[in-house]
C-alpha cells in the first residue's frame, strides 16, 4: 500500500468558466508541480477533453481519471468518474442527448475549447455547457454505474450548486457512498450536522484556473503491485465503491 495524492475535480478550458490556460498539458504539468499522483478532469457536462488529458498525463507521469461535473435538473453538481476513458466517452454521448442546448455567449461565459494531446484547438462546443441537464440526481445515481462509473455530490460545503444548499439537507435517497468537500476544515462539522458518518470523504479543489490547484494534501492508500496506472486507478474505484 502506498499513498497517492489526488485531486478529482479540475476543469479545463472546455468548461465555460475554465481559464483558457487550463489546457490538458498545463493541468498535468501543474499537477506534477503540486505533487499530485491521481487527477480527474471534470468539465461541466462533457468529457470531450479527457482524451487529450490522458495523453498529457502520460507525458507527466500522472494517473488520469476521466470524469464530468454533471449539472442535474435540480441544478445540483454531481461528480461522475469512470474507470476507463472509453466508458467516459460513452457517457458523454449519453449526456449530450440530455443537455438543454442554449448557444454559448463567449463574450459573457468564455470559450469552450476542445483540444488534442498537444494542446492544439481542434474544436469548440457551440452550446453552453454549464446550464442544467434534464437528468435528476436519481437519474445520475442509477445511470452512472451502468457506465462502470461512480458519482457523488460535489462541494457540499459550498453555496453554489451544492446539494445541501439546493435541497436544504443531505437526502437519504438516492444513496451516495462518497461526498466531496471543497474545504477539508469543514469535515467534522458536516459529518456531524448531516449524519454523514458512513460516507467516504473526498476533498478536491474544483480548480478553474491553474493557480487554484492545490499542493498535495489529500491522499488514498492504494495497493499498486504489480504497478500500472490502470491497476492503481482500478483499485481507487474499488475503494471508493
C-alpha positions in Angstrom: 0.0 0.0 0.0 1.3 3.4 -0.9 -0.1 7.0 -0.6 -1.5 8.5 -3.8 -2.2 12.2 -3.6 -5.2 13.2 -5.6 -7.4 15.9 -7.0 -10.6 14.6 -8.5 -12.3 17.8 -9.6 -10.5 20.0 -12.1 -11.8 22.0 -15.1 -10.1 22.5 -18.4 -10.6 25.3 -20.9 -13.6 23.4 -22.3 -15.7 24.5 -19.3 -17.0 28.0 -19.9 -15.8 29.1 -16.5 -12.4 27.5 -17.0 -9.4 29.6 -17.9 -8.1 29.3 -21.4 -4.7 28.4 -19.9 -6.2 25.3 -18.3 -5.1 23.1 -21.2 -4.6 19.3 -20.6 -0.8 19.7 -20.7 -0.8 22.7 -18.4 -3.1 20.8 -15.9 -0.8 17.8 -16.0 2.3 19.9 -15.6 0.8 21.9 -12.7 -0.3 18.6 -11.0 3.3 17.4 -11.1 4.5 20.6 -9.5 1.8 20.2 -6.8 3.0 16.7 -6.1 -0.3 15.1 -7.2 -0.4 11.5 -8.4 -4.0 11.0 -9.5 -6.0 13.7 -11.2 -9.5 13.7 -12.7 -10.6 16.1 -15.4 -14.3 17.0 -14.7 -15.6 19.6 -17.1 -19.2 20.7 -17.0 -21.5 18.2 -18.7 -18.8 16.9 -21.1 -15.8 14.6 -21.2 -14.5 15.8 -24.6 -11.1 17.0 -23.3 -10.5 13.7 -21.5 -8.8 12.0 -24.4 -6.3 14.9 -24.6 -5.8 14.8 -20.9 -5.0 11.1 -20.9 -2.2 11.8 -23.5 -0.9 14.8 -21.5 -1.0 12.8 -18.2 1.1 10.1 -19.7 3.9 12.6 -20.6 4.0 13.8 -17.0 3.6 10.5 -15.2 0.2 11.4 -13.7 -2.6 8.8 -13.4 -5.6 10.3 -15.2 -9.2 9.8 -14.4 -11.9 10.7 -17.0 -14.8 12.5 -15.4 -17.6 15.0 -15.7 -19.3 17.5 -13.4 -22.9 16.9 -14.2 -25.4 19.6 -13.6 -28.7 17.9 -12.7 -32.2 19.1 -13.4 -32.3 20.3 -9.8 -29.2 22.5 -10.6 -27.0 20.3 -8.3 -23.5 19.5 -9.3 -22.6 15.8 -9.3 -19.1 14.4 -9.8 -19.1 11.4 -12.2 -15.9 9.4 -12.5 -15.2 6.5 -14.9 -12.7 3.6 -14.7 -11.9 3.8 -18.4 -11.7 6.6 -20.9 -14.0 4.6 -23.3 -16.8 4.4 -20.7 -16.5 8.2 -20.0 -16.9 9.0 -23.7 -19.9 6.7 -24.0 -21.4 8.6 -21.0 -20.5 11.9 -22.7 -22.6 10.8 -25.7 -25.5 9.9 -23.4 -25.4 13.2 -21.5 -25.2 15.2 -24.8 -28.7 14.0 -25.6 -30.0 15.3 -22.3 -28.4 18.8 -22.4 -30.6 21.8 -22.8 -28.8 23.4 -25.7 -28.6 27.2 -25.4 -26.0 28.8 -27.6 -22.9 29.9 -25.7 -22.2 33.6 -25.4 -18.4 33.7 -25.5 -18.3 37.4 -24.5 -20.2 36.5 -21.3 -19.3 32.9 -20.4 -16.0 32.4 -22.1 -14.6 30.0 -24.6 -15.3 26.2 -24.7 -12.2 24.8 -26.5 -11.7 21.2 -27.3 -8.0 20.3 -27.6 -5.8 17.5 -28.7 -3.0 15.9 -26.8 -0.6 18.7 -27.8 -3.0 21.4 -26.7 -3.9 22.4 -30.2 -7.5 23.7 -30.6 -9.4 21.1 -32.7 -12.9 22.4 -32.0 -15.3 24.1 -29.6 -18.7 23.4 -28.1 -21.3 25.7 -29.6 -23.7 25.3 -26.7 -23.3 26.5 -23.2 -22.1 23.6 -21.0 -22.7 24.9 -17.5 -26.5 25.0 -17.5 -28.7 22.2 -16.1 -29.4 19.0 -18.0 -32.8 17.2 -17.8 -31.2 14.4 -15.7 -32.1 14.3 -12.0 -29.9 13.3 -9.1 -31.9 10.0 -9.0 -31.1 9.5 -12.7 -27.4 10.1 -12.2 -27.2 7.6 -9.3 -28.9 4.9 -11.5 -27.2 5.6 -14.8 -23.5 6.3 -14.0 -22.9 2.8 -12.6 -24.2 1.4 -15.9 -21.0 3.0 -17.4 -18.8 1.4 -14.8 -18.6 4.7 -13.0 -19.2 6.3 -9.6 -20.9 9.5 -8.8 -21.3 11.7 -5.7 -22.4 15.3 -4.8 -19.8 17.9 -5.5 -18.6 20.6 -3.0 -21.4 20.0 -0.5 -19.9 22.7 1.7 -20.4 25.5 -0.8 -23.4 27.6 -1.6 -23.3 27.4 -5.4 -24.9 24.3 -6.7 -24.3 22.2 -3.6 -26.8 19.5 -2.8 -27.4 20.8 0.8 -27.9 24.4 -0.3 -30.3 23.4 -3.1 -32.3 20.8 -1.1 -31.9 22.2 2.4 -30.4 18.9 3.7 -28.5 15.9 2.6 -31.0 13.4 1.3 -31.2 9.7 2.3 -32.1 8.8 -1.2 -30.5 8.3 -3.6 -27.7 6.7 -1.6 -24.3 8.1 -2.3 -21.3 6.3 -0.8 -19.0 9.4 -1.2 -19.2 13.1 -0.8 -17.0 15.9 -1.9 -15.8 18.8 0.3 -14.1 21.8 -1.1 -12.5 22.7 2.3 -11.2 19.9 4.4 -11.7 22.1 7.5 -15.4 21.6 7.2 -15.1 17.8 7.5 -16.2 17.3 11.2 -18.9 20.0 11.0 -20.6 18.5 8.0 -20.2 14.9 9.1 -21.9 15.6 12.4 -24.5 18.1 11.2 -25.8 15.9 8.4 -25.0 12.5 9.8 -22.5 11.6 7.1 -20.6 9.1 9.2 -20.9 6.3 6.7 -19.6 8.4 3.7 -16.2 8.4 2.2 -14.9 12.0 2.2 -13.2 13.3 -0.9 -11.6 16.8 -0.8 -10.9 18.4 -4.2 -10.1 21.8 -5.5 -12.7 22.4 -8.2 -9.9 24.4 -9.9 -10.9 26.6 -12.8 -7.5 28.3 -13.1 -4.1 26.7 -12.7 -3.2 28.7 -9.6 -6.2 27.2 -7.8 -4.8 23.7 -8.0 -3.5 22.8 -4.5 -0.3 21.2 -3.3 -0.5 17.6 -2.2 -2.7 17.3 0.9 -5.3 14.6 0.4 -4.4 11.0 -0.4 -5.7 7.5 -0.8 -3.7 4.4 0.4 -3.8 2.0 -2.6 -2.3 -1.3 -3.5 0.0 -0.8 -6.5 1.8 -4.0 -7.2 2.4 -5.1 -9.9 2.4 -1.4 -10.8 0.4 0.1 -13.7 -1.7 3.2 -13.8 -4.7 1.1 -14.8 -4.2 -1.1 -11.8 -3.9 1.8 -9.4 -6.9 3.6 -10.9 -9.0 0.3 -10.7 -8.0 -0.1 -7.0 -9.1 3.5 -6.3 -12.5 2.8 -7.8 -12.8 -0.4 -5.8 -12.0 1.5 -2.6 -14.5 4.3 -3.4 -17.3 1.8 -4.2 
